[in-house]
Amino acid sequence: MDPRTNAQNAQLPDSLRPFFWSYRFEELETAKDEKTVIIQLINYGTLRHWRWLVQQYGAAEIKRVLHSIPATEIKPRTRVLASLLFSIPTWRHAYRGAH
């Protein structure tokens, strides 16, 4: 069974509310806001929250999301651990424009 099946249209557990201080928590959904949920919990969550992410989305999906974002969206110390746990050898770098 695809781990993301559980994520379809579900609201986030109330225990995650503290990690989404700048969002309208009641409007967040696990599937629709997948990227936001992953980034916030990778940056500010504990290993327990990371386990919840893996149960919710699957390790491959988390890796895909992390690989698709600029490295600057993940805190430097956290990036090291995420690289090891989710097998991310290199991160995307945001290019600065000449403008």
Secondary structure, 3 states (H helix, E strand, C coil): CCHHHHHCCCECCHHHHHHHCCCCHHHCECCCCHHHHHHHHHHHCCHHHHHHHHHHHCHHHHHHHHHHCEHHHCCHHHHHHHHHHCCCCCCECCCCCCC
